Amino acid sequence: MTNVDAVREYLQDLQARITTACAEVDGGTFTKDKWMKGKGEPLQGDGATMILEEGNVFERAGCGFSHVVGTRLPPSASQHRPELAGAGFEALGVSLVFHPRNPYVPTVHMNVRMICATPEKGEPVFWFGGGMDLTPYYGFEEDAEHFHSVCKQAVEPFGADKYPRFKTWCDDYFYLKHRDEQRGIGGIFFDDFAEGGFMNSFALMSSVGDSFLDAYVPILNVRKGTPYGERERNFQLYRRGRYVEFNLVFDRGTHFGLQSGGRTESILMSMPPLVSWAYQRQTKPGSPEDDLYKKFLVRRDWV
């Protein structure tokens, strides 16, 4: 038995808690953009995009809630469940990407969601998904260890296998195949999760959502005042290009939103406000930029 109302209430509260806490760190204000989709559109439903731009700490921070109903499950959601291709569906979730102004503060992504599909024959099928991952521009081992420790603590009560399994899943997922490069230092990621029934799956998703502030805000507070110059800023903008490449080429959440007729402005709020590309840019051996590639954009056991 599913309880969509309980999931919706949790997700809306999570969005409010996260944006309130991060606004306090920044000193700015999130703007709330409510939206609704009605009859005649591919999707029906509602949501709210919370966005903070040109803040003191965040150059752009977006945190969106959505709850939509559609007549046909997008290919990105049914690729691992071919028996559900074309089924009606209901999807709700919270997704965020925070792009800091200071290059020494990592970009962070978090998403928690539930999907319920209704095939023409058979009972409704539900599953949960989500996770969080960290994308530094300048690496600090203590930051990576802290982030992964919180991720591990969030899922460990649901089984000793969960953290190593979800950590590997995250490493596999947030990988730029065309670059042969990890997007960042990873974290945890899970999808198509319904183990132990609805309540257990909902509890695991909630634990991941609830742990986000503990995982990220301490790092944010330590690094936000670090002095930086043009060199660090240029490298940050260059590395943001990898973020854009992943989100547009590989990200299932982006594809799901666009394929299902979702709200484009909200789907693409994850994009950084400024970004740059350079042809065959090389880092100086032994530099902090070189360390990012050799010590952090590799698969490691952080805890």
Steps between C-alpha positions, in 0.01 A plus 500: 500500500644835395435836662573773246364772729757411769784512245380835369480648849850377583650636178346845537626520858847386389515774236403760760758379753787494251429839345450665839831367633697591187345847480628561854852404392483720190322799652279518192147386421362217292228609259207258484358441155182293521375335183214280386434288195142429400280347236631490146863468608712181488522509879261611768605601847676771692824598662716779633847606396705674769785698349774723643719680247788744542519433872790560735597131511300344218532623144196287428314262730188324377278263695185374332197299607273342240199267502376398158271244339546380144338257261820341369817419695802658323768267355755626754286357782411168337837408351564257787134394515393428141176343622388848612565674168203722420341468845334793672697643788515735796834652600601729782833610634740768620812576300769758569828624360697771678775683310717697746677823413830405668699240299611335823140409584381192309186484292246260648207305360225316688183333381233287666196376314220246469337368184185292478415339165162354406523242220192411296503155658608432854542690823669843535876483542693749714867570554721759666827653389747771579829576665754779527843567355774760540692671219805690628719729293780485755519179700528458876519150641328596823202634304468182297528286813235704679256492209532125454479433874163676518379313191601170658327584828179586313458160335682263736193436722333344194772241450878475504494449123330831423791746521754298295229412250368856466851647502602280208172581324577872541852458362363307203221749434682833536763408245563688176557219253618728222764650732588178688463711813302503823279807546613548860572299813161327491284421799200267483246429228213253474207445266218252444502438876205324664674259738307415816179656374371855487569611857859373505575654162342831600702499823826448313422781257409727793824418681698604193305825470530577871879451494569753224554805722731305732704385200539834324460800732811431713712493182327813376571687823868402508578588137276798418748760629812356335684770300519436125608678184459496124685169461260312728198668349605410145555137600161490670325625185688247288408211729136611503500409132522134602191547714305634205620217276386234745161654570411541134650179363459239773277610787183289521319763705554764233392257229192392699388860542551598138359176355187519716421861407613645830566865577823584318598797717481284814672201340798710390539693824794267568709680240773733630452870419849536351716233338789471254667245277860485378662286234723227649572695816787350699573534871847565639647187665496528877250788502176496702313477170703193404431349842127520431538265204751263655374478858130587494348428158581133552307226672612477861377358826454812711375334821 
